[in-house]
Amino acid sequence: MEKRKEKRKDEENKAVIELVEGKADSAKKISINALTQDISLSGVRLQSDTSFPVDTKVNLKITLSKSKKLLKLNGKVKWVKDIQDGELYEMGVEFIEALPHKVMVLLQHLFGRNK
């Protein structure tokens, strides 16, 4: 039985995972390149050479392959899987705090209503 909230679309898009470490006065931003493996309105499965602990909040920048639009979303890591002996990981990230215009861009992308 499928547990997913939304239907996912298998699709490879370029993505950047950003994480801010430390306190505001000495914060350090880390950027990691990744690829999406599938995407939905509620989240994304990413593949990267770096993993983050479950419940880590991340900022995502996803360049949508069909529309070439840049989508910036906040997310939370829900699960992590080592798929290549510590050299490659998959992570499930649930979108949080998505603004309506960002949801519309994703809806248009997922359901093929790009102009």
C-alpha positions, 0 to 999 in steps of 0.5 A, a space after each residue: 500500500 502506497 504511503 505517499 501524500 502525493 504522486 511523485 514524478 520520476 525526474 532528474 533535476 539539478 539541485 543545491 542543498 544549503 545548510 546554515 551551521 552555527 549561530 547568526 553572528 558566526 553562521 557558515 553556509 554549506 552548499 552541496 550539489 545534488 540531483 532529484 530522483 523524483 519530485 512531488 508537491 510535498 517533497 523530493 528524493 535527492 541523490 548526493 555524495 553528502 548526507 544530513 541527519 534526519 530532521 535537519 532543516 535545509 534550503 533547496 534550490 531546484 532547477 526544474 528541467 522542463 521549465 528551466 525555472 529555479 524553485 527555492 524551497 525549505 525542507 526537512 530531511 525525513 530519511 537517508 539511505 547509503 546507496 554506495 558505501 558512504 560515497 553516494 546517498 539518497 535522502 527524502 526531503 519533505 517541503 515545509 513552509 511552501 509559499 503559494 506562488 512556489 506551489 503554483 510553479 511546482 504544480 505547473 511543472 508537474 502537470 505539464 502546463 508550462 508555456 
